[in-house]
Amino acid sequence: MLKTQYIRDNQEDVLRSLKIRNWNDDQIGVIQEVIDTDDIRKKTQTELDGLLSKVNEISKEIGELYKKGERDLADSKKNEVSSIKESSQKLTDQLNATKDKLTELLLTIPNIVHPTVPAGKLESDNEVHQECATTLKELDSGAVPHWDLAVKYDILDMAAGAKITGSGFPVFKGKGAKLQRALIGFLLDQVSEHGYLEIIPPLLVNEDSARATGQLPDKEGQMYHATADNLYLIPTAEVPITNLYRDTMLKESDFPIKMAGHTPCFRREAGSYGADVKGLNRVHQFDKVEVVQVAHPDKSYEVLDEMIKMVGSLLDKLELPYRILRLCGGDLGFTSALTFDFEVYSLAQKKWLEVSSVSNFETFQTNRLKCRFKDSEGKTRLAHSLNGSAFGLARVMAAILENNQTSDGIHIPKVLIPYTKFDIIN
């Protein structure tokens, strides 16, 4: 969440950022509404402070009058204080309502985009940051997409998941389940070697946690909501893991804070349809290994580069061809200042599949989280938060199955064989 004072001091930058995100003039009007509402807040606060100061002043007078025996005048002053307190209570209620309105307005404003974010409206406008470094191989003429491989080798059953729950809930079976488990183990071991502390967090979060990382109110319609307890199924481990540092005061020596976790993730994906949702391309439940860092604000872009390199190295080890995109303003997430997407190439589907997003949120989340630290000069500052997927496993599974198929069966990437205990699905 942006600070009101930041919006006041950097109004031109804020408006430029919203235009890069393709906000129209009506939407951008919220910025002036924030400033106007803050003006009302300041005016009301000043009036209230004046009344409270007057109450304190008169209260002292009353004490002196009683000491002098001037009871009638003291009683008259007490009535005056009562009247002022009634007025101050009205102002207090007005002030609280104004503060609530201001917070609601601020919650609707996305993060300021980094200067390198390109203009654009659609996914097709994203900028290729790094081209695929490997030559795409050719599959045998009889190669098929992963949903056909799933049936052929009995490793994945989408129909059973639809019967049990609904469409988009896969059932992994046999060697398919073991391959999924192998991927999770491999990725967790790899990120641990890069210094990330493994976390097993809750899969349900409360409203405060979802709001702190920016899922609420922006993604409310995409989250599964357990209304009886007002809890939300997590769309990513980023939410509970980042919230470990809600309402905290850190020391500079605490940085960098590196955490990782594997969880199932749940997303409604309302409005998704067509070929892009077939098989594992887009599902409502999927496993993901997430990496999160809380970083010193002066070093967060170095951290972002480090995270990008790590994610790329994992795809290299899995022998998957990939490219990296810099997201344009229209595709950039609400909370992000800068995001890089990793896409692997599906040789059977002949298309790129997104498997990871690596983002720097700067102070947007930490302002909501109240995640602060004392710098070397003793000043209180907001930390920066970053996160990345390593990876969303559904599409990684799809690419591994498709890209490694031969007439003999599906060959397992070498780095996963110690985890699967088999080298082929046939």
Secondary structure, 3 states (H helix, E strand, C coil): CCCHHHHHHCHHHHHHHHHHCCCCHHHHHHHHHHHHHHHHHHHHHHHHHHHHHHHHHHHHHHHHHHHHCCHHHHHHHHHHHHHHHHHHHHHHHHHHHHHHHHHHHHCCCCCCCCCCCCCCCCHHHCEEEECCCCCCCCCCCCCCCHHHHHHHHCCEEHHHHHHHCCCCCCEECHHHHHHHHHHHHHHHHHHHHCCCEECCCCCEECHHHHHHCCCCCCCHHHCCEECCCCEEECCCCHHHHHHHHCCEEEEHHHCCEEEEEEEEEECCCCCCCCHHHCCCCCCCEEEEEEEEEEECCCCHHHHHHHHHHHHHHHHHHCCCCEEEEECCCCCCCCCCCEEEEEEEEECCCCEEEEEEEEEEEECHHHHHHCEEEECCCCCEEECEEEEEEEEEHHHHHHHHHHHCECCCCEECCHHHHHHHCCCEEC
